[in-house]
């Protein structure tokens, strides 16, 4: 979660760091890639609207799907919204990407909480 918090600091220019959209996106992606559900949700929304990342419905659906699978409650409704804008081929592609996804180098569970070893 610390990577997500750092991303939020860069996004808002708080916590002693200057506002920096590129740094915020970098840390948000790292948190999402490690399985933080809230970061996956925010990244999915960003891909949906094209905020700080290129607009990409397939990526949006993938990240929101992962967040939803991890139990992040707001992801389900967002997933339906994104899916309503996609073709069946795009949805199939996103589902394949999410089913093949594995967290990178973290002990985070899918819902964003730490999994002790």
C-alpha positions, 0 to 999 in steps of 0.5 A: 500500500505504500506505493499507492500512498506515494502515488497519491502524494505525487498526484496531489503534490502532498507529503513533501513531494511536488505534484508530478503526474508521471511519478504518480502514474509510475507508483500507481502502476507498481502498486497495481502490478503487486496486487493492491486492489485499490490501485488496480481500481484507480488504474482501471478508471484512468485507462477508461477515461485516459487520465495520465495514461492512454485511453485503453478499454481493454486495459481498463477492463483487465485492471477493474476485473482484477480489482473486482476479483480481489473484492474491491467493492467499487470495481464491479460497477465500474467494470459494468460501465467499461464493459458496456462500451466494449465489443465482445472481442475486446472483453474476451481479450481483457478476460484472457489478460486478467486470467493470465495476470500474476502479481509482481514481486509482492506478498500482497493479496489480490485485495491489496492487503499484505499476505504474511509468509 
